[in-house]
């Protein structure tokens, strides 16, 4: 009798777990990744650029060269170590 009751309990639990897997997706699951995709789409300057083989002329050579040099200079020296200031009340 005990064994039969235990098997029935296990069967009911397994059936409940299997049925829980059949639930429809929640609102969060349906919208998962929407924020990422929207942000990525908004960062594209010219969405039609992939269809055109013409070069993009948004940045002239001199400006691009200065930008690239400024970017490379950021790697020449290590950044300063972070400093933390913790206030622990008023000192008189």
Secondary structure, 3 states (H helix, E strand, C coil): CHHHHHHHHHHHHHHHHHHHCCCCCCHHHHCCCHHHHHHHHHCCCCHHHHHCCCCCCCCCHHHHHHHHHHHHHCCCCCCCCCCCCCCCCCCC
